[in-house]
Amino acid sequence: MVENDFVPTGYAVQRERGTVTWKAPSNIALVKYWGKKENQIPANPSLSFTLDACNTTTTLSFIKRENGGTDFSFDLFFEGKAKEDFRPKIELFFSRAKPYLPFLTDYHFKIETSNSFPHSSGIASSASGMAALSLCFMDLEKQLNPDMDTDFMLQKASFLARLGSGSACRSIQGDLIQWGTHSEIPGSSNHYGIHYPFKVHEVFKNYHDTILLVDKGKKQVSSSVGHNLMHGHPYADNRFEQAHENISRLKPVFAEGNLKEFINIVESEALTLHAMMMTSVPYFVLMKPNTLEIINTIWEFRKESNTNLCFTLDAGANVHVLYPEFEKEKVHQFIKNELIVFCEKEQYICDRIGFGAKKINIAYK
Ligand code: PMV
């Protein structure tokens, strides 16, 4: 599939108005996407677990404008309140998506969105939010073209979500999603995420992710600023190469259920992401003292208990603790006894691998 395959040639049906609701999950990258080219093309391939508990629900209501229009017309509500500061991001998304969704100027839209996680938790909602919104638009497009097949609909939703926020393209389906061209992954694409196509051992089918909220404040560096820091970065080429290698290294790890090697790759990816930020111009330290306390405490516990928990990080101070189902009692106890003390207001979120977005309701007239 190339970009032009997502440009519709016409619509079979007319819709005057309607409402649709989708719930889409967040995701956590094991191999990180950090650095992008024009048009939201990733500088390197990435791989993520789709999450479950952390998600965004979006309701899209649409009504045909009398004489159509050339501009976009929409109202935006976040958790029941008008949300003007989200407008520029949505406006940009509309203009990027317009060639692929020509009906965007034909309707007035009302977008109502809410997150399952607290607003100030330091958890970015852009992945789940853009995924949910893209699915709502694809649902509308499927009503205009009822013959559209579901695989195409999901693939185009991933394609559109990427235009809104790169990693959002990994939030449409579950449970292990790969995005970005990789020579050893058939069907891999810079334009959308795909199901990881190789064998995945049972142990990875119900992995847990407990998110420790170390710093619930607003992100210090937005991800678009962060990605730009990779332009002209002294280590960029090696880093991009390393992401390709790590995806190759994960193939036997997933097939065999090799947890030790999984830990080595996942933790190294997290620290490399932060190393890139520490060595860019300008430089940033996004970890907090408690992030390091947690990492050291995890390492000590893992050694003495011979368990398989590990950590990963996003572009912030919060820590994702990943562990297999068969160790959950031990790890929960450890988190409660030793890690919660490092969380802001002792807050954390228990999440786990999820299986993708869901349609909540639909009502067309
Ligand atoms: O999708 P963006 O542009 O917000 O970038 C997300 C980047 C990381 O979360 C740090 C890594 C990743 O692959 O999700």
Boltz pocket constraint, residues with backbone or C-beta under 6 A from the ligand:
constraints:
  - pocket:
      binder: B
      contacts: [[A, 27], [A, 28], [A, 29], [A, 31], [A, 32], [A, 33], [A, 34], [A, 46], [A, 124], [A, 126], [A, 127], [A, 165], [A, 166], [A, 167], [A, 168], [A, 223], [A, 224], [A, 273], [A, 313], [A, 314], [A, 315]]
      max_distance: 6.0
